[in-house]
Amino acid sequence: MDLAEPLSSTWHARLSLGFQRREAGTILVRREHVGPLRIQKALYPEGEAVCHAIVLHPPSGIAGGDDLEIDVTVGPGAHALLTTPGAGKWYRSAGAWASQRLGFTVEAQGVLEWLPQETIVFDAAHASLRSTVDLAADARFIGMDVLCLGRRASGEQFTAGSVHLDTRIRRAGRPVWLERGRLEGGGDLLNAAAGLAGFSVSGTFLAVAPGIEPGLLTTCRDIPVHEAGARHGITALPDILVARYLGHSSEAARQWLTAVWQTLCPALIGRKAHTPRIWNT
């Protein structure tokens, strides 16, 4: 028996969250869930202005046939930070696809930080990950993702299966970022120079805000990487900054991307980055 794929029925789960600004604080005003996807409570480790929430998926892994949907609305002037308690695991599948759809809406002068822990895709998994972000003209969004193909520590490579990625960001109704990817297990793109160049871990950081100062790009490029042979780069586009990482260490990838986040936060959202306590457990 291959224990990489758990013996369980498929899950269809949905989580809908709404945050609003009330006086000087951000309040969680909507929390609806169907199936095994929820948050426990609102947290305020950095004061009432920023509401932290930990998104929980009790089954701990995503199997073929599972369908997860997370919908978040951040109201005018509100500020929310969302993370996860641990790595997301996408199990191998005999053929059925598993999917996750993220839908984020950030209204005028709102801020959303989406900072999940790493995504681990097992060999022979079939995973579809789609993210859509709709921002008001003066809203801000920070998103970070670390994708691990195969379980390198166990000697596993991504030789079969498929991962489909789709990320779309619109600002005042106009697209500012559209990225689609299709990674096939054992496919040429995994080793191609224009693809993952043989690396098993890839990281992406996106910061969208009005008037990003050019000097921030230089500052971020000076952040050191703590993995020999890893590759990284940062690019500034109109009102969006993109950081990329390629390596074999998810820990090193998260460390570098977190340093980018910590460097940018004071300039982009007017406050220091506050590392979620759950990251240390």
TORKOL-4160 file (C-alpha; in steps of 0.2 Angstrom, whole numbers, padded with zeros to 4 digits, m for minus):
281
<pt num="1" X="0000" Y="0000" Z="0000"/>
<pt num="2" X="0006" Y="0017" Z="m0004"/>
<pt num="3" X="0003" Y="0028" Z="0011"/>
<pt num="4" X="0007" Y="0044" Z="0001"/>
<pt num="5" X="m0012" Y="0045" Z="m0004"/>
<pt num="6" X="m0023" Y="0044" Z="0012"/>
<pt num="7" X="m0038" Y="0033" Z="0012"/>
<pt num="8" X="m0052" Y="0045" Z="0013"/>
<pt num="9" X="m0067" Y="0052" Z="0004"/>
<pt num="10" X="m0065" Y="0069" Z="m0005"/>
<pt num="11" X="m0068" Y="0085" Z="0003"/>
<pt num="12" X="m0077" Y="0101" Z="m0004"/>
<pt num="13" X="m0074" Y="0115" Z="0007"/>
<pt num="14" X="m0077" Y="0134" Z="0007"/>
<pt num="15" X="m0072" Y="0148" Z="0018"/>
<pt num="16" X="m0078" Y="0166" Z="0017"/>
<pt num="17" X="m0071" Y="0180" Z="0027"/>
<pt num="18" X="m0075" Y="0199" Z="0028"/>
<pt num="19" X="m0065" Y="0212" Z="0037"/>
<pt num="20" X="m0070" Y="0230" Z="0041"/>
<pt num="21" X="m0063" Y="0245" Z="0048"/>
<pt num="22" X="m0071" Y="0251" Z="0064"/>
<pt num="23" X="m0064" Y="0267" Z="0072"/>
<pt num="24" X="m0045" Y="0263" Z="0074"/>
<pt num="25" X="m0047" Y="0244" Z="0072"/>
<pt num="26" X="m0050" Y="0230" Z="0059"/>
<pt num="27" X="m0064" Y="0218" Z="0064"/>
<pt num="28" X="m0068" Y="0201" Z="0057"/>
<pt num="29" X="m0087" Y="0204" Z="0052"/>
<pt num="30" X="m0090" Y="0188" Z="0042"/>
<pt num="31" X="m0084" Y="0171" Z="0045"/>
<pt num="32" X="m0093" Y="0157" Z="0035"/>
<pt num="33" X="m0087" Y="0140" Z="0031"/>
<pt num="34" X="m0093" Y="0124" Z="0023"/>
<pt num="35" X="m0083" Y="0108" Z="0026"/>
<pt num="36" X="m0066" Y="0107" Z="0034"/>
<pt num="37" X="m0059" Y="0124" Z="0031"/>
<pt num="38" X="m0060" Y="0138" Z="0044"/>
<pt num="39" X="m0052" Y="0150" Z="0056"/>
<pt num="40" X="m0052" Y="0149" Z="0075"/>
<pt num="41" X="m0052" Y="0167" Z="0080"/>
<pt num="42" X="m0046" Y="0184" Z="0075"/>
<pt num="43" X="m0029" Y="0189" Z="0083"/>
<pt num="44" X="m0021" Y="0206" Z="0086"/>
<pt num="45" X="m0003" Y="0203" Z="0090"/>
<pt num="46" X="0002" Y="0220" Z="0083"/>
<pt num="47" X="m0013" Y="0230" Z="0089"/>
<pt num="48" X="m0031" Y="0233" Z="0084"/>
<pt num="49" X="m0027" Y="0241" Z="0067"/>
<pt num="50" X="m0022" Y="0224" Z="0059"/>
<pt num="51" X="m0032" Y="0208" Z="0061"/>
<pt num="52" X="m0022" Y="0192" Z="0059"/>
<pt num="53" X="m0031" Y="0176" Z="0055"/>
<pt num="54" X="m0024" Y="0158" Z="0053"/>
<pt num="55" X="m0033" Y="0148" Z="0040"/>
<pt num="56" X="m0035" Y="0130" Z="0045"/>
<pt num="57" X="m0038" Y="0114" Z="0034"/>
<pt num="58" X="m0040" Y="0100" Z="0048"/>
<pt num="59" X="m0037" Y="0086" Z="0036"/>
<pt num="60" X="m0019" Y="0093" Z="0034"/>
<pt num="61" X="m0018" Y="0087" Z="0016"/>
<pt num="62" X="m0027" Y="0089" Z="0000"/>
<pt num="63" X="m0031" Y="0073" Z="m0010"/>
<pt num="64" X="m0037" Y="0070" Z="m0027"/>
<pt num="65" X="m0055" Y="0076" Z="m0029"/>
<pt num="66" X="m0054" Y="0089" Z="m0015"/>
<pt num="67" X="m0060" Y="0106" Z="m0019"/>
<pt num="68" X="m0056" Y="0121" Z="m0008"/>
<pt num="69" X="m0062" Y="0139" Z="m0010"/>
<pt num="70" X="m0057" Y="0154" Z="0000"/>
<pt num="71" X="m0065" Y="0171" Z="m0002"/>
<pt num="72" X="m0059" Y="0186" Z="0007"/>
<pt num="73" X="m0065" Y="0204" Z="0007"/>
<pt num="74" X="m0056" Y="0218" Z="0015"/>
<pt num="75" X="m0067" Y="0234" Z="0017"/>
<pt num="76" X="m0061" Y="0252" Z="0016"/>
<pt num="77" X="m0047" Y="0256" Z="0027"/>
<pt num="78" X="m0046" Y="0239" Z="0034"/>
<pt num="79" X="m0030" Y="0228" Z="0036"/>
<pt num="80" X="m0029" Y="0209" Z="0037"/>
<pt num="81" X="m0015" Y="0197" Z="0037"/>
<pt num="82" X="m0019" Y="0178" Z="0033"/>
<pt num="83" X="m0007" Y="0164" Z="0035"/>
<pt num="84" X="m0008" Y="0145" Z="0038"/>
<pt num="85" X="m0002" Y="0134" Z="0053"/>
<pt num="86" X="0010" Y="0123" Z="0042"/>
<pt num="87" X="0014" Y="0118" Z="0025"/>
<pt num="88" X="0000" Y="0113" Z="0013"/>
<pt num="89" X="0002" Y="0095" Z="0006"/>
<pt num="90" X="m0005" Y="0090" Z="m0010"/>
<pt num="91" X="m0005" Y="0071" Z="m0010"/>
<pt num="92" X="m0002" Y="0059" Z="m0025"/>
<pt num="93" X="m0018" Y="0055" Z="m0035"/>
<pt num="94" X="m0023" Y="0040" Z="m0046"/>
<pt num="95" X="m0030" Y="0053" Z="m0058"/>
<pt num="96" X="m0042" Y="0064" Z="m0050"/>
<pt num="97" X="m0038" Y="0083" Z="m0049"/>
<pt num="98" X="m0038" Y="0093" Z="m0033"/>
<pt num="99" X="m0041" Y="0111" Z="m0033"/>
<pt num="100" X="m0039" Y="0127" Z="m0023"/>
<pt num="101" X="m0047" Y="0144" Z="m0028"/>
<pt num="102" X="m0043" Y="0160" Z="m0019"/>
<pt num="103" X="m0053" Y="0175" Z="m0022"/>
<pt num="104" X="m0047" Y="0192" Z="m0014"/>
<pt num="105" X="m0056" Y="0209" Z="m0014"/>
<pt num="106" X="m0048" Y="0224" Z="m0006"/>
<pt num="107" X="m0057" Y="0240" Z="m0006"/>
<pt num="108" X="m0052" Y="0258" Z="m0005"/>
<pt num="109" X="m0036" Y="0261" Z="0006"/>
<pt num="110" X="m0037" Y="0243" Z="0012"/>
<pt num="111" X="m0022" Y="0231" Z="0015"/>
<pt num="112" X="m0022" Y="0212" Z="0013"/>
<pt num="113" X="m0006" Y="0202" Z="0017"/>
<pt num="114" X="m0008" Y="0183" Z="0011"/>
<pt num="115" X="0007" Y="0174" Z="0018"/>
<pt num="116" X="0004" Y="0155" Z="0018"/>
<pt num="117" X="0017" Y="0143" Z="0023"/>
<pt num="118" X="0025" Y="0132" Z="0009"/>
<pt num="119" X="0015" Y="0121" Z="m0003"/>
<pt num="120" X="0022" Y="0104" Z="m0005"/>
<pt num="121" X="0016" Y="0094" Z="m0020"/>
<pt num="122" X="0019" Y="0075" Z="m0019"/>
<pt num="123" X="0025" Y="0065" Z="m0034"/>
<pt num="124" X="0010" Y="0060" Z="m0045"/>
<pt num="125" X="m0001" Y="0074" Z="m0038"/>
<pt num="126" X="m0014" Y="0083" Z="m0049"/>
<pt num="127" X="m0015" Y="0100" Z="m0042"/>
<pt num="128" X="m0024" Y="0116" Z="m0049"/>
<pt num="129" X="m0021" Y="0132" Z="m0039"/>
<pt num="130" X="m0030" Y="0148" Z="m0045"/>
<pt num="131" X="m0029" Y="0165" Z="m0037"/>
<pt num="132" X="m0039" Y="0181" Z="m0041"/>
<pt num="133" X="m0035" Y="0198" Z="m0033"/>
<pt num="134" X="m0046" Y="0213" Z="m0036"/>
<pt num="135" X="m0040" Y="0229" Z="m0029"/>
<pt num="136" X="m0046" Y="0247" Z="m0028"/>
<pt num="137" X="m0035" Y="0260" Z="m0035"/>
<pt num="138" X="m0027" Y="0264" Z="m0019"/>
<pt num="139" X="m0028" Y="0247" Z="m0010"/>
<pt num="140" X="m0012" Y="0237" Z="m0006"/>
<pt num="141" X="m0009" Y="0218" Z="m0008"/>
<pt num="142" X="0006" Y="0208" Z="m0003"/>
<pt num="143" X="0007" Y="0189" Z="m0007"/>
<pt num="144" X="0020" Y="0176" Z="m0004"/>
<pt num="145" X="0021" Y="0158" Z="m0010"/>
<pt num="146" X="0034" Y="0144" Z="m0009"/>
<pt num="147" X="0031" Y="0129" Z="m0020"/>
<pt num="148" X="0040" Y="0113" Z="m0017"/>
<pt num="149" X="0039" Y="0099" Z="m0031"/>
<pt num="150" X="0042" Y="0082" Z="m0023"/>
<pt num="151" X="0049" Y="0079" Z="m0006"/>
<pt num="152" X="0067" Y="0081" Z="m0008"/>
<pt num="153" X="0072" Y="0077" Z="0010"/>
<pt num="154" X="0064" Y="0059" Z="0007"/>
<pt num="155" X="0073" Y="0057" Z="m0010"/>
<pt num="156" X="0057" Y="0060" Z="m0019"/>
<pt num="157" X="0056" Y="0070" Z="m0036"/>
<pt num="158" X="0042" Y="0076" Z="m0046"/>
<pt num="159" X="0042" Y="0063" Z="m0060"/>
<pt num="160" X="0023" Y="0061" Z="m0063"/>
<pt num="161" X="0007" Y="0071" Z="m0061"/>
<pt num="162" X="0004" Y="0090" Z="m0065"/>
<pt num="163" X="0002" Y="0107" Z="m0057"/>
<pt num="164" X="m0008" Y="0121" Z="m0065"/>
<pt num="165" X="m0005" Y="0138" Z="m0058"/>
<pt num="166" X="m0016" Y="0154" Z="m0062"/>
<pt num="167" X="m0013" Y="0171" Z="m0054"/>
<pt num="168" X="m0023" Y="0186" Z="m0059"/>
<pt num="169" X="m0022" Y="0203" Z="m0051"/>
<pt num="170" X="m0033" Y="0218" Z="m0056"/>
<pt num="171" X="m0032" Y="0236" Z="m0050"/>
<pt num="172" X="m0047" Y="0247" Z="m0052"/>
<pt num="173" X="m0053" Y="0234" Z="m0064"/>
<pt num="174" X="m0038" Y="0234" Z="m0075"/>
<pt num="175" X="m0026" Y="0219" Z="m0075"/>
<pt num="176" X="m0009" Y="0222" Z="m0068"/>
<pt num="177" X="m0003" Y="0204" Z="m0067"/>
<pt num="178" X="m0007" Y="0188" Z="m0076"/>
<pt num="179" X="0003" Y="0173" Z="m0074"/>
<pt num="180" X="m0001" Y="0155" Z="m0079"/>
<pt num="181" X="0010" Y="0140" Z="m0078"/>
<pt num="182" X="0008" Y="0121" Z="m0081"/>
<pt num="183" X="0021" Y="0110" Z="m0073"/>
<pt num="184" X="0021" Y="0092" Z="m0079"/>
<pt num="185" X="0030" Y="0079" Z="m0068"/>
<pt num="186" X="0046" Y="0074" Z="m0077"/>
<pt num="187" X="0043" Y="0087" Z="m0090"/>
<pt num="188" X="0056" Y="0097" Z="m0100"/>
<pt num="189" X="0051" Y="0113" Z="m0091"/>
<pt num="190" X="0057" Y="0107" Z="m0074"/>
<pt num="191" X="0075" Y="0107" Z="m0081"/>
<pt num="192" X="0074" Y="0120" Z="m0094"/>
<pt num="193" X="0083" Y="0137" Z="m0092"/>
<pt num="194" X="0067" Y="0146" Z="m0095"/>
<pt num="195" X="0058" Y="0135" Z="m0082"/>
<pt num="196" X="0064" Y="0129" Z="m0065"/>
<pt num="197" X="0082" Y="0125" Z="m0071"/>
<pt num="198" X="0082" Y="0109" Z="m0062"/>
<pt num="199" X="0077" Y="0116" Z="m0045"/>
<pt num="200" X="0064" Y="0108" Z="m0034"/>
<pt num="201" X="0058" Y="0124" Z="m0024"/>
<pt num="202" X="0052" Y="0140" Z="m0032"/>
<pt num="203" X="0046" Y="0156" Z="m0022"/>
<pt num="204" X="0036" Y="0171" Z="m0028"/>
<pt num="205" X="0033" Y="0187" Z="m0019"/>
<pt num="206" X="0021" Y="0200" Z="m0026"/>
<pt num="207" X="0018" Y="0217" Z="m0019"/>
<pt num="208" X="0005" Y="0229" Z="m0027"/>
<pt num="209" X="0004" Y="0247" Z="m0021"/>
<pt num="210" X="0003" Y="0264" Z="m0028"/>
<pt num="211" X="0019" Y="0274" Z="m0031"/>
<pt num="212" X="0032" Y="0261" Z="m0026"/>
<pt num="213" X="0049" Y="0270" Z="m0024"/>
<pt num="214" X="0063" Y="0264" Z="m0036"/>
<pt num="215" X="0075" Y="0264" Z="m0022"/>
<pt num="216" X="0066" Y="0250" Z="m0014"/>
<pt num="217" X="0072" Y="0239" Z="m0028"/>
<pt num="218" X="0090" Y="0242" Z="m0024"/>
<pt num="219" X="0088" Y="0239" Z="m0006"/>
<pt num="220" X="0079" Y="0222" Z="m0009"/>
<pt num="221" X="0092" Y="0217" Z="m0021"/>
<pt num="222" X="0105" Y="0218" Z="m0007"/>
<pt num="223" X="0097" Y="0205" Z="0004"/>
<pt num="224" X="0108" Y="0190" Z="0005"/>
<pt num="225" X="0103" Y="0172" Z="0000"/>
<pt num="226" X="0108" Y="0158" Z="0012"/>
<pt num="227" X="0108" Y="0143" Z="0000"/>
<pt num="228" X="0123" Y="0140" Z="m0011"/>
<pt num="229" X="0119" Y="0139" Z="m0029"/>
<pt num="230" X="0101" Y="0146" Z="m0027"/>
<pt num="231" X="0095" Y="0160" Z="m0039"/>
<pt num="232" X="0085" Y="0175" Z="m0035"/>
<pt num="233" X="0079" Y="0191" Z="m0044"/>
<pt num="234" X="0068" Y="0206" Z="m0041"/>
<pt num="235" X="0059" Y="0216" Z="m0054"/>
<pt num="236" X="0049" Y="0233" Z="m0052"/>
<pt num="237" X="0034" Y="0235" Z="m0064"/>
<pt num="238" X="0022" Y="0250" Z="m0063"/>
<pt num="239" X="0014" Y="0249" Z="m0045"/>
<pt num="240" X="0020" Y="0231" Z="m0043"/>
<pt num="241" X="0036" Y="0223" Z="m0037"/>
<pt num="242" X="0040" Y="0205" Z="m0040"/>
<pt num="243" X="0053" Y="0194" Z="m0032"/>
<pt num="244" X="0058" Y="0176" Z="m0037"/>
<pt num="245" X="0068" Y="0162" Z="m0029"/>
<pt num="246" X="0074" Y="0146" Z="m0036"/>
<pt num="247" X="0083" Y="0133" Z="m0025"/>
<pt num="248" X="0081" Y="0116" Z="m0016"/>
<pt num="249" X="0078" Y="0123" Z="0001"/>
<pt num="250" X="0061" Y="0129" Z="0006"/>
<pt num="251" X="0068" Y="0136" Z="0022"/>
<pt num="252" X="0080" Y="0146" Z="0013"/>
<pt num="253" X="0067" Y="0152" Z="0001"/>
<pt num="254" X="0055" Y="0157" Z="0015"/>
<pt num="255" X="0069" Y="0166" Z="0024"/>
<pt num="256" X="0074" Y="0177" Z="0009"/>
<pt num="257" X="0056" Y="0181" Z="0004"/>
<pt num="258" X="0052" Y="0185" Z="0022"/>
<pt num="259" X="0067" Y="0197" Z="0022"/>
<pt num="260" X="0060" Y="0205" Z="0006"/>
<pt num="261" X="0043" Y="0207" Z="0015"/>
<pt num="262" X="0051" Y="0214" Z="0031"/>
<pt num="263" X="0061" Y="0227" Z="0020"/>
<pt num="264" X="0046" Y="0233" Z="0010"/>
<pt num="265" X="0032" Y="0234" Z="0023"/>
<pt num="266" X="0037" Y="0250" Z="0031"/>
<pt num="267" X="0037" Y="0259" Z="0014"/>
<pt num="268" X="0022" Y="0251" Z="0007"/>
<pt num="269" X="0010" Y="0249" Z="0021"/>
<pt num="270" X="0017" Y="0261" Z="0034"/>
<pt num="271" X="0021" Y="0248" Z="0047"/>
<pt num="272" X="0034" Y="0236" Z="0052"/>
<pt num="273" X="0031" Y="0218" Z="0046"/>
<pt num="274" X="0025" Y="0207" Z="0061"/>
<pt num="275" X="0030" Y="0189" Z="0059"/>
<pt num="276" X="0016" Y="0177" Z="0064"/>
<pt num="277" X="0019" Y="0168" Z="0079"/>
<pt num="278" X="0013" Y="0152" Z="0072"/>
<pt num="279" X="0028" Y="0152" Z="0060"/>
<pt num="280" X="0039" Y="0148" Z="0075"/>
<pt num="281" X="0030" Y="0132" Z="0081"/>
